Amino acid sequence: MTTRGVKRSNASHQSIEAGGDDDREIQTVSEGEAPASTKLHDFFYTDDWRYYFVPYVTVDTLMTMRVLCKDWRRVADKFIDGKVESGVMTVVGENGISYEEAKAQRERRLLVTQVVFLLNITKVGDHACYYANLVVVVIPEGVESIGIGAFFGCRSLTTVSFPTTLRLIRYNVFIGCSSLENIDLLHTQLQEIGNGAFGYCSELKSMTVPDSLQTLGVFVFADCLKLVPSTINVDYGDEEEGDDTTSEIVALLRSRSESEALKMQISSIVAQNQSIVAQNQSLLSELTSLKQSFHTEMTSLKQTLQTLIASLQPPQAADS
């Protein structure tokens, strides 16, 4: 597993002098820096030591260590980020990598069937889930932006849940996600969608966008033939010649979103009314049950009183 973002010392990372105990001195070497002397005891409390030690610890243990100690967090997060075990990829920080790195990992990424985003992240990094074999993705609250090509080529992806905190979708984020059918962004704070963000989402049929959306890239919906009427061209063209129809499509989506919001309000009112009717029916049923119970009790009491009265009457005298 490649430990991105982790600068690890080379073979000459440490040179321990013979003899002595914790007062022995070692040499730590960082890229571009001259060796610096430090006590061995002090070395165990440095990031150099943690970077050296971290590959030998399981992910579960690192997860615990990062919670218990903030010094371990900055080291553990870099190592855990993007690590894949049993088809599950853990995202601690931004998990951003270059396109070249992502392309080199394509075969391995195809084995990823689930992604877990840990707390306190504000961005899904560039190419974070490139070509992963994901079906459902839940992006947690607190995430404000989704990086370049974050879900590029996730062809099995059918469902994405977006947080209310989302403000930015960068370019090519969902390009080639050919199983996506519905995108709901109405509840988000989205302000910008980058170039080709939903390009070649060939099964995309519906999408809602918020009023906060202000900035649009070009050819955001290229080849999304099921999303827009056939009268609007969604193919890639020449931006300078005015072939890009993104603004026209978003205007259409906004009108649909308003209609969808109205439908949701009506549905909410209908649901509330149905709930009230159900409560009334339940109350009526309870009253009917109480009435029947009261009638049964009164009948039983009447019979008891009749029996009591009969027992109190004196016996009739026999005829002489």
Sequence and secondary structure as in RCSB ss.txt:
>XXXX:A:sequence
MTTRGVKRSNASHQSIEAGGDDDREIQTVSEGEAPASTKLHDFFYTDDWRYYFVPYVTVDTLMTMRVLCKDWRRV
ADKFIDGKVESGVMTVVGENGISYEEAKAQRERRLLVTQVVFLLNITKVGDHACYYANLVVVVIPEGVESIGIGA
FFGCRSLTTVSFPTTLRLIRYNVFIGCSSLENIDLLHTQLQEIGNGAFGYCSELKSMTVPDSLQTLGVFVFADCL
KLVPSTINVDYGDEEEGDDTTSEIVALLRSRSESEALKMQISSIVAQNQSIVAQNQSLLSELTSLKQSFHTEMTS
LKQTLQTLIASLQPPQAADS
>XXXX:A:secstr
   TT     TTS    SS STT EEEE  TTS  EEEEHHHHTTSHHHHHHHGGGS HHHHHHHHHH HHHHHH
HHHHHTT EETTEEEE S     HHHHHHTHHHHTT  EEEE TT  EE TTTTTT   SEEE  TT  EE TTT
TTT TT  EEE  TT  EE TTSSTT TT  EEE TTS   EE TTTTTT TT  EEE  TT  EE SSTTTT T
TTS TTS  S   GGGT   HHHHHHHHHHHHHHHHHHHHHHHHHHHHHHHHHHHHHHHHHHHHHHHHHHHHHHH
HHHHHHHHHHHHS       
